[in-house]
Amino acid sequence: MNSNLELYLVTDEAACLGRDFYWVVEEAVKGGVTMVQLREKSLSTRAFIERAKRLKAILETYNVPLIINDRLDVALAVDADGVHIGQSDMPFQTAHRLLGEGKIIGLSAEKQDDVLEAEQWNLSYLAVSPLFATPTKTDTEKPWELDGLQWARQQSRHPLVVIGGLHPENVHDAITNGANGVAVVSAICSAPSPREAAQALKSIIQNSILWPAKNF
């Protein structure tokens, strides 16, 4: 188990419901978030870099890695801990060459071919997306569901992170069906207390890890 992947927060300022973005993320980290991905689709490059710098300074205090979604230029500009890329983004080999050794590179897998193709690369993790239907991201393939996650676990040598529709009622099933970590957006960002929401999810994840492994 890569402990950095256990509880992975993907940011969404709109999901913070008007509250201070940095406060929400820091509260989540205090509650047990182990990795943070900064995802910004609408900011200018300069604003994205400034946000990444400020967030990195906060996360370094807690020894939590900062991952930048899609934007390798931003990751390089702030010396982030890594990047997360989709199948249609920069090729893995190029990202690895530009970032150098020791950086985290995660890749989204939205269909079976993505999982099989990824076997040739030394990824830090593979994100099975979406595990369940979710309103947060609508431009994806059909959900994997638990049987699809089991298939991905059988086929992949990489640590698996699941994202999409995760909440306290289904996190246990995700872990016991092959996930190494759980990524969430609104389950933490929109919670009345991001810290308490993170604590609850982290507790479920860690308890689920102790269950006997299924034979996939």
C-alpha positions in Angstrom: 0.0 0.0 0.0 1.4 3.4 -1.0 0.3 5.5 2.0 0.4 8.7 -0.1 -2.5 7.4 -2.2 -4.8 6.4 0.6 -7.0 9.5 0.6 -6.4 11.7 -2.4 -8.1 15.1 -2.6 -8.8 16.5 -6.0 -9.6 20.2 -5.7 -12.6 22.0 -7.1 -13.1 25.6 -5.9 -16.8 25.5 -6.9 -17.3 22.5 -4.6 -15.9 24.5 -1.7 -19.3 26.4 -1.7 -17.9 29.8 -1.3 -15.5 29.0 1.5 -11.8 29.9 1.4 -10.1 27.4 -1.0 -6.9 27.1 1.1 -8.8 26.7 4.3 -10.8 23.8 2.9 -7.7 22.0 1.6 -5.7 22.6 4.9 -8.7 21.3 7.0 -8.9 18.3 4.7 -5.1 17.6 5.2 -5.5 18.0 9.0 -8.2 15.4 8.8 -6.0 12.8 7.0 -5.8 13.6 3.3 -2.5 12.1 2.0 -2.2 13.7 -1.4 -3.7 16.8 -3.1 -4.2 17.3 -6.8 -4.7 20.9 -7.9 -7.2 20.9 -10.8 -7.9 24.2 -12.5 -9.6 24.4 -15.8 -10.4 28.1 -16.0 -7.5 30.0 -14.4 -4.9 31.7 -16.5 -1.4 30.2 -16.4 -0.1 33.0 -14.1 -3.0 32.6 -11.7 -2.6 28.8 -11.8 1.1 29.1 -10.9 0.3 31.5 -8.1 -2.3 29.2 -6.6 0.0 26.2 -6.9 2.8 28.0 -5.1 0.6 29.0 -2.3 -0.9 25.6 -2.0 2.5 23.9 -2.1 3.7 26.0 0.8 0.8 24.9 2.9 1.1 21.2 2.0 4.9 21.1 2.6 4.1 21.9 6.3 2.3 18.6 6.5 4.6 16.6 4.1 1.7 16.0 1.7 2.6 15.8 -2.0 1.1 18.4 -4.5 0.1 17.0 -7.9 -0.8 19.2 -10.8 -3.6 18.1 -13.1 -2.7 18.2 -16.8 -0.4 21.2 -16.8 3.2 20.0 -16.9 4.4 23.7 -17.4 2.8 24.6 -14.1 4.2 21.6 -12.3 7.7 22.5 -13.5 7.2 26.2 -12.6 6.5 25.4 -9.0 8.5 22.2 -8.7 5.4 20.2 -7.8 5.7 16.7 -6.6 4.1 15.4 -9.7 1.4 15.5 -12.4 -1.8 13.7 -13.3 -2.4 13.2 -16.9 -5.3 11.9 -19.0 -5.2 9.6 -22.0 -5.5 12.6 -24.4 -2.9 14.7 -22.6 0.9 14.7 -22.9 2.3 11.2 -23.5 3.7 9.5 -20.4 7.2 9.2 -21.9 7.4 13.0 -22.5 6.1 13.9 -19.1 8.6 11.5 -17.4 11.5 12.9 -19.5 10.6 16.5 -18.7 9.9 16.0 -15.0 12.8 13.8 -14.3 13.3 11.0 -11.8 11.6 11.0 -8.4 8.4 12.7 -9.5 4.9 11.3 -9.2 3.1 10.6 -12.5 -0.5 9.4 -12.4 -2.6 8.4 -15.4 -6.4 8.2 -15.8 -7.8 4.9 -17.1 -11.4 5.2 -18.4 -11.6 2.0 -20.4 -10.0 -1.4 -20.5 -7.6 -0.5 -23.3 -6.2 2.3 -21.1 -5.3 -0.2 -18.3 -3.6 -2.6 -20.7 -1.6 0.1 -22.5 -0.4 1.5 -19.2 1.4 -1.8 -18.4 4.3 -0.6 -20.5 5.0 2.5 -18.4 6.4 2.9 -14.9 3.5 4.9 -13.5 3.2 6.0 -9.9 -0.4 5.1 -10.0 -3.3 4.4 -12.3 -6.6 6.2 -11.7 -9.7 4.1 -12.5 -12.2 6.7 -13.5 -15.0 7.0 -12.9 -15.7 4.1 -10.5 -19.3 5.2 -10.0 -21.5 7.7 -11.8 -20.7 11.3 -10.6 -22.0 14.8 -11.4 -18.5 16.2 -10.9 -17.2 15.0 -14.2 -19.6 14.2 -17.0 -17.2 13.8 -20.1 -16.1 10.3 -19.2 -16.7 6.7 -20.3 -19.3 4.6 -18.5 -18.5 3.8 -14.9 -16.3 0.9 -14.1 -18.3 -0.3 -11.1 -16.9 -2.9 -8.8 -16.6 -5.7 -11.3 -14.6 -3.4 -13.6 -12.3 -2.5 -10.7 -11.7 -6.2 -10.0 -10.8 -6.7 -13.7 -8.4 -3.7 -13.5 -6.8 -5.1 -10.4 -6.2 -8.5 -12.1 -4.7 -6.8 -15.2 -2.6 -4.0 -13.7 0.7 -4.0 -11.9 0.2 -0.4 -10.8 -1.3 1.0 -7.6 -4.9 1.8 -8.4 -6.7 4.9 -7.3 -10.4 5.1 -7.8 -12.4 8.3 -8.4 -16.0 9.1 -9.2 -18.9 8.9 -6.9 -17.0 7.9 -3.8 -18.5 8.6 -0.4 -18.4 6.9 3.1 -21.0 4.3 2.1 -19.0 2.8 -0.7 -15.3 3.4 0.1 -15.0 0.1 1.9 -16.2 -1.8 -1.2 -13.7 0.1 -3.3 -10.7 -0.9 -1.1 -11.8 -4.5 -0.7 -12.3 -4.9 -4.4 -8.8 -3.8 -5.4 -8.3 -0.1 -4.9 -5.1 1.1 -3.2 -6.5 4.6 -2.7 -9.6 6.7 -3.0 -9.8 10.1 -4.6 -12.7 12.4 -3.8 -13.8 15.9 -4.7 -17.2 17.0 -3.3 -17.2 14.3 -0.5 -14.6 16.5 1.2 -14.7 20.0 -0.5 -18.5 20.3 0.0 -18.7 18.7 3.4 -19.8 20.9 6.4 -16.5 20.1 8.0 -13.8 19.1 5.5 -11.6 17.9 8.4 -14.3 15.6 9.9 -15.2 14.3 6.4 -11.5 13.4 5.7 -11.2 11.8 9.1 -14.3 9.6 8.5 -13.1 8.5 5.0 -9.5 7.9 6.3 -10.8 5.7 9.1 -13.0 3.6 6.7 -10.0 3.2 4.3 -7.6 2.1 7.0 -10.1 -0.3 8.5 -10.8 -1.7 5.0 -7.1 -2.4 4.4 -7.1 -4.8 7.3 -9.8 -7.0 5.8 -8.7 -10.2 4.1 -7.8 -9.6 0.4 -10.2 -11.0 -2.2 -9.0 -13.4 -4.8 -9.3 -11.4 -8.0 
